[in-house]
């Protein structure tokens, strides 16, 4: 029943006017450790109001003073976040077709390694969909990247001083990036207290009718979950196979060759084509992805001097929205590209 109440509350919040809805979704109550170039600030945010408590230096003794000041605060919020200076957070805006939204996280993982100099294990990252243009069939995503090296060093110093933030705060609390490891969980805050009485009255009237809809929605979600687990198992198997292939290249001293092959493929693909997987077997490359016109890719590789013998390994099918085509293509690297 608790799940139903949470779901139905979300539905009711969506019916509120924009001005009221924005007020209900304020940043969560939190203790904020604000990292500056030459100082650290301790702030407390409660019910949308942020109060500065104290400010110290950045040396270890000053951080211990900051931890003592935090302990002296009565009834402080359970959530503790680290707010980084603007220069520490890298921001990139990306645009994709609406059809790509169903697999956005995997697509962003691929784009991060293609568009930035970082590997996924070298960064903390999160994203937010900023705009959707139904007329053009595209949506925009704000991608936020934080290099791990500098942040992890700072987190270790804070932990030694007795400060243990559980999340990184981005853009004044509108985005929270939970940190891994043995830290307190990022707990959801209740932002709907001012509207509790009105929502309770509506629930009393609408609950019997809405409960049936919720039950049907839950059953559909359970079925979708089983499908998702099966797809994840297949994906993990493919990932393991690709990792084994990569290890074999590294053992043979050929670690630069896969990168050259990936770069050559990326340069040859049209801008509106997106790769979701890349596998290399000797001099044979297997690509999977999405494209508005997948059949033309075979001709593109056939006329490219860097490739030969392109072929479709599976039938071309439309994705869920019908705007893009899913493809799997194999192509051999020309002799000058092979190791």
Secondary structure, 3 states (H helix, E strand, C coil): CHHHHHHHHHHHHCCCCHHHHHHHCCCCCEEEEEECCCCEEEEEEECCEEEEEEEECCCHHHHHHHHHHHHCCCCCCCCEEEECCHHHCEEEEEEEEHHHHHHHHHHHHHHHHHHCCCCHHHEEEEEEEEEEECCCCEEEEEEEEEEHHHHHHHHHHHHHCCCCCCEEEECCCCEEEECCCCCCCCCCCCCCHHHHHHHHHHHHHHHHHHHHHHHHHHHHHHHHHHHHHHHHHHHHHHHHHHHHHHHHHHHCCCHHHHHHHHHHHHHHCCCCCEEEEEEEECCEEEEEEEECCCHHHHHHHHCCCCEEEEEECCCCEECCCCCCEEEEEEEEECCCCCC
